[in-house]
């Protein structure tokens, strides 16, 4: 539009110069024509502004990260062609939002021409950089006149469904737990089934001969060497939700940390569901209350996805404190405390240190593992001194590399 206005000013300037230098009737008409042309173009655009109808459509509200599947449609009910319909889209990622402050916002402009009495729809290439609930809204719709000199705002009353939300999933992670690593994840339970095998590597259901397709990590190598044949272990099936995930998305977290936390939670949950291990998840929702959901299958996990992808930013340790007071007695539970944001500052976190040190003694859990996005070795050692285990969201253990080298 700016280019069209510059060209028009140049044309009007040269027409005026010709009008001044040459006393010819043709140049008089040219100047009058150029002066009146924008007025005619503007008047022709007014009916389009009144008779334009538009809508925002979302095909699927849950989708993988990448190009967002939305559709913009418009219909010109006027008898005049529209040189351009311009949509200005606003999008905000609600994951980590604190009040009205979003951690990630963007604006997209989409424009296309539209003939008289015609409709047109297009799918703009709107890419999502991070997972979360992306709130989309049509902030402004304008029609351009034929010359491209004016942009007239269309009334919001002419729009249908001008806003919507898309839930963008994190990138797929793969998590597997070997038998000797079961304690790191906490696959332990107070009660196990005596009738059915499960996927808890910390409890042996039975020993049997190897069958084709059995996972390699289930082979009991020492016993196999004695028996001269492959013997595998079938693991136990927990009967109570002994594994509990607590998510805290802190106010100072980055979009990368938030995505790592959600991705880790979903990866663990899918791994556990595949082995029929029931677990539960707690978080503080947008309403400010502590929410808890036992995950017994894919349907249960899908029911909480909308909330997990829109976790608001929280004050440090607020989720753990709420869980300690409202979570109820869970003496047989291993609590996995996933944190996105700053972890622990020994000189400033007296409240956090008290919580970490007393969670087991007050009966909120029998074992506590803190899983931050990043944590240096010194901070991890300080947390371990409080009786809390530390494991990063990517599965590594701070300080383990140093011990291995030693």
C-alpha positions in Angstrom: 0.0 0.0 0.0 2.8 2.4 0.8 4.3 1.8 -2.7 1.0 2.6 -4.4 0.7 5.8 -2.4 4.2 6.9 -3.4 3.5 6.1 -7.1 0.2 8.1 -6.9 2.0 11.1 -5.4 4.6 11.0 -8.1 1.9 10.8 -10.8 0.0 13.7 -9.3 3.2 15.8 -9.0 4.1 15.3 -12.6 0.6 16.0 -13.7 0.6 19.3 -11.7 4.0 20.3 -13.3 2.6 19.7 -16.8 -0.5 21.7 -15.8 1.6 24.6 -14.7 4.1 24.6 -17.6 1.7 23.9 -20.5 -1.6 25.6 -20.9 -3.2 22.6 -22.7 -6.7 21.3 -22.1 -5.4 17.7 -22.0 -3.2 18.3 -19.1 -6.0 20.1 -17.2 -8.2 16.9 -17.7 -5.3 14.7 -16.6 -4.9 16.6 -13.3 -8.6 16.6 -12.6 -8.7 12.9 -13.4 -5.9 12.0 -11.0 -7.5 14.2 -8.3 -10.9 12.5 -8.6 -9.6 8.9 -9.2 -8.8 8.1 -5.5 -12.3 9.5 -4.5 -14.0 7.2 -7.0 -11.8 4.2 -5.8 -12.7 5.0 -2.2 -16.5 5.2 -2.9 -16.3 1.9 -4.8 -14.7 0.3 -1.7 -17.4 1.4 0.7 -20.0 -1.2 -0.4 -17.3 -4.0 -0.1 -16.6 -2.9 3.4 -20.2 -3.2 4.3 -21.0 -6.5 2.5 -17.9 -8.5 3.3 -18.3 -11.6 5.5 -15.4 -13.5 7.0 -14.6 -16.4 9.3 -11.8 -18.2 11.1 -12.0 -22.0 11.0 -9.9 -24.5 12.9 -9.8 -28.0 11.4 -8.4 -29.8 14.5 -7.7 -28.3 17.9 -4.9 -30.7 18.7 -2.0 -31.0 16.3 1.7 -31.6 16.1 4.2 -28.8 16.2 4.7 -27.1 12.8 2.3 -25.5 10.4 -1.0 -24.7 12.0 -4.1 -26.0 10.2 -6.4 -23.0 10.1 -8.5 -21.6 7.4 -9.5 -18.0 6.6 -12.6 -17.5 4.5 -14.2 -14.3 3.1 -17.2 -13.6 0.8 -17.7 -10.4 -1.1 -21.4 -9.8 -1.4 -21.0 -6.5 -3.3 -21.1 -6.0 -7.1 -17.6 -4.5 -7.1 -14.3 -6.4 -7.1 -12.1 -6.1 -4.1 -8.5 -5.5 -4.8 -7.5 -7.1 -1.5 -8.9 -8.5 1.7 -6.3 -8.2 4.5 -6.5 -10.3 7.6 -4.3 -9.4 10.6 -4.0 -12.5 12.9 -2.8 -12.3 16.5 -1.5 -15.5 18.3 -0.4 -15.9 21.8 0.9 -19.1 23.5 -0.8 -19.5 26.8 1.8 -22.0 28.1 3.6 -20.1 30.9 1.3 -17.1 30.8 1.4 -14.8 33.8 -1.7 -12.6 33.9 -1.9 -10.8 30.6 1.8 -11.4 29.8 2.5 -14.1 27.3 5.9 -15.7 26.9 5.4 -16.0 23.1 3.3 -13.7 20.8 3.3 -13.1 17.1 1.3 -11.3 14.4 0.6 -12.6 10.9 -0.8 -10.7 7.9 -2.7 -12.5 5.1 -4.0 -10.8 2.0 -5.8 -12.0 -1.2 -8.0 -10.4 -3.9 -11.7 -11.2 -4.1 -14.0 -10.8 -7.1 -17.6 -9.5 -7.0 -20.2 -11.8 -5.4 -17.5 -14.4 -4.8 -16.1 -16.3 -1.9 -12.5 -17.4 -1.2 -10.8 -19.5 1.5 -7.1 -20.1 2.1 -4.9 -21.9 4.7 -2.1 -19.5 5.7 1.3 -20.9 6.6 1.3 -20.1 10.3 4.1 -22.0 12.1 4.2 -22.6 15.8 7.7 -22.5 17.3 6.7 -24.2 20.6 4.1 -26.4 22.1 1.2 -25.1 24.1 -2.3 -23.7 23.7 -2.1 -21.1 21.0 -4.9 -18.5 21.1 -5.7 -17.2 17.7 -7.8 -14.2 16.9 -8.6 -12.0 13.9 -7.5 -8.7 15.2 -8.4 -6.7 12.2 -9.9 -7.2 8.7 -9.5 -4.5 6.0 -10.6 -4.2 2.4 -8.3 -2.4 0.0 -9.6 -0.1 -2.8 -8.8 -0.8 -6.4 -5.8 1.6 -6.4 -4.4 0.2 -3.2 -4.4 3.6 -1.6 -6.9 3.0 1.2 -7.5 0.2 3.8 -11.0 0.3 5.3 -11.7 -1.6 8.5 -14.5 -4.1 8.3 -16.8 -4.2 11.3 -16.3 -7.1 13.7 -20.0 -7.8 13.4 -19.3 -9.2 9.9 -17.1 -12.0 11.3 -18.1 -15.5 12.4 -15.9 -17.3 14.9 -13.2 -14.6 14.9 -11.2 -16.4 17.6 -10.1 -19.9 18.5 -7.4 -22.0 20.1 -5.0 -24.7 18.8 -3.3 -27.1 21.1 0.2 -27.8 19.7 1.9 -31.0 20.9 5.6 -31.1 21.7 7.9 -33.1 19.5 7.7 -36.8 20.1 10.2 -38.1 22.7 11.3 -41.7 23.2 11.8 -42.9 26.7 12.7 -46.4 27.8 13.6 -47.7 31.2 16.0 -50.6 31.7 15.6 -52.9 34.6 18.5 -51.6 36.5 17.3 -48.0 36.0 13.9 -48.6 37.6 14.8 -46.9 40.8 15.7 -43.7 38.9 12.1 -43.5 37.6 10.4 -44.8 40.6 8.6 -47.8 39.1 7.9 -49.3 42.5 4.7 -50.0 44.2 3.4 -51.2 47.6 1.0 -53.7 46.1 1.3 -55.8 43.0 -1.0 -58.2 41.1 -0.6 -61.9 41.7 -2.6 -62.8 38.7 -1.2 -60.7 35.8 2.2 -59.5 34.7 2.9 -55.8 34.1 5.7 -53.5 33.3 7.2 -52.6 36.6 10.9 -53.7 36.4 11.4 -53.3 40.2 9.1 -56.3 40.9 9.4 -59.8 39.4 6.1 -61.5 38.5 7.6 -64.8 37.3 10.6 -66.3 35.4 10.1 -68.2 32.2 11.8 -69.4 29.0 12.6 -66.8 26.3 10.1 -66.3 23.6 10.6 -64.6 20.2 9.9 -60.9 20.6 10.8 -60.6 24.3 12.7 -57.4 25.0 16.4 -57.8 25.5 16.5 -56.0 28.8 14.1 -58.6 30.3 16.6 -61.4 29.9 18.0 -62.7 33.2 21.6 -63.2 32.1 23.1 -64.7 35.2 20.3 -67.3 35.5 20.5 -68.0 31.7 24.2 -68.7 32.0 23.5 -71.3 34.7 20.6 -72.9 32.9 22.2 -72.9 29.5 19.1 -71.4 28.0 17.6 -67.9 27.9 15.4 -67.1 30.9 13.4 -63.9 30.9 11.7 -62.0 33.7 8.1 -60.9 33.6 7.6 -57.8 35.6 5.0 -56.9 38.2 1.7 -55.0 37.7 1.2 -52.2 40.3 -2.3 -52.1 41.7 -2.0 -48.6 43.1 -0.9 -45.3 41.5 2.5 -45.3 43.3 4.0 -43.0 40.7 2.8 -39.4 40.8 4.0 -36.5 38.6 3.7 -33.0 39.8 4.3 -30.2 37.2 5.4 -26.7 38.1 5.9 -24.2 35.3 7.6 -21.2 36.9 7.1 -17.6 36.0 10.8 -17.3 34.9 10.7 -20.3 32.6 11.6 -20.2 28.9 9.4 -21.7 26.1 12.1 -24.3 25.6 12.0 -25.4 29.2 8.2 -25.5 29.2 8.2 -27.7 26.1 10.8 -30.0 27.6 8.7 -30.4 30.8 5.5 -31.2 28.9 7.3 -33.5 26.4 9.0 -35.4 29.2 5.7 -35.8 31.0 3.9 -37.2 27.9 6.8 -39.5 27.1 6.8 -41.0 30.5 3.1 -41.3 30.6 3.0 -43.1 27.2 5.7 -45.4 28.3 3.9 -46.3 31.5 0.5 -46.8 29.8 2.1 -49.2 27.3 3.1 -51.3 30.3 -0.3 -50.9 32.0 1.3 -49.0 34.9 -1.2 -46.6 36.4 0.1 -43.2 37.5 -1.3 -39.8 38.3 -0.6 -36.2 37.4 -1.1 -33.0 39.4 -0.8 -29.4 38.3 -2.2 -25.9 39.1 -4.7 -24.9 36.5 -5.7 -21.6 35.0 -8.4 -21.2 37.7 -5.7 -21.4 40.4 -6.7 -24.7 42.0 -4.7 -27.9 42.4 -5.9 -30.5 39.8 -5.1 -34.2 40.0 -5.9 -36.9 37.4 -5.1 -40.6 37.6 -4.0 -41.8 34.2 -5.4 -45.2 33.5 -5.2 -45.1 29.7 -5.0 -42.9 26.5 -8.4 -41.5 27.1 -7.5 -40.2 30.5 -4.3 -38.6 29.2 -6.1 -37.0 26.4 -8.6 -35.5 28.8 -5.8 -33.6 30.6 -3.9 -32.5 27.5 -5.8 -29.3 27.1 -4.9 -28.2 30.7 -1.3 -29.3 30.5 -0.7 -27.4 27.3 -2.0 -24.2 28.9 -0.3 -24.3 32.3 0.1 -20.8 33.7 3.3 -19.5 35.2 3.6 -20.1 38.9 5.6 -18.6 41.8 8.6 -20.7 42.9 7.6 -23.8 45.0 4.0 -22.8 45.0 2.9 -26.0 43.3 4.9 -28.2 45.7 3.5 -26.3 48.7 0.0 -26.6 47.5 0.5 -30.4 46.9 1.9 -30.8 50.4 -1.2 -29.2 52.0 -3.9 -30.4 49.6 -2.6 -33.5 48.0 -3.6 -35.8 50.8 -1.6 -38.6 52.4 0.5 -40.5 49.9 2.9 -42.4 52.0 3.3 -45.1 49.4 3.9 -42.7 46.5 7.1 -41.8 44.6 6.6 -38.1 43.7 8.3 -36.9 40.5 8.5 -33.1 40.7 9.0 -31.7 37.2 10.2 -28.1 37.2 10.6 -25.6 34.3 12.4 -22.5 35.3 15.0 -21.6 37.9 15.7 -24.5 40.2 17.2 -23.9 43.6 19.1 -21.1 45.3 20.4 -22.3 48.6 20.8 -18.7 50.0 17.3 -17.6 49.0 15.1 -20.7 49.0 14.5 -21.4 52.7 10.9 -22.2 52.0 11.9 -24.5 49.1 14.5 -26.2 51.3 12.0 -26.8 54.0 9.5 -28.4 51.6 12.1 -30.6 50.0 13.4 -31.8 53.3 9.9 -32.5 54.9 7.8 -33.9 52.1 8.5 -37.5 53.2 8.2 -36.9 56.9 4.8 -35.2 56.6 3.5 -38.2 54.6 3.0 -36.3 51.3 5.2 -39.0 49.6 7.6 -41.7 50.5 10.2 -40.6 47.9 10.8 -37.4 46.0 12.7 -36.8 42.8 13.2 -33.3 41.4 13.4 -33.1 37.6 14.5 -29.6 36.4 15.4 -28.5 32.9 19.0 -27.6 33.8 20.9 -28.0 37.1 24.6 -27.7 37.8 26.4 -30.3 40.0 26.7 -28.1 43.0 23.0 -27.3 43.0 22.2 -30.9 42.6 24.4 -31.9 45.5 22.7 -29.3 47.7 19.3 -30.7 46.8 20.5 -34.2 47.5 21.6 -33.1 50.9 17.9 -32.3 51.6 17.0 -35.9 50.9 15.7 -35.3 47.4 16.9 -37.1 44.3 17.8 -35.1 41.2 17.4 -36.1 37.5 17.2 -33.8 34.6 14.2 -33.7 32.2 16.4 -35.2 29.5 17.1 -38.3 31.7 20.6 -37.5 32.7 21.7 -37.3 36.3 23.9 -34.3 37.4 27.2 -35.4 38.6 27.0 -38.9 37.2 29.5 -38.1 34.5 32.0 -36.9 37.1 31.6 -40.0 39.1 32.0 -42.2 36.0 35.2 -40.4 35.1 36.6 -40.8 38.6 
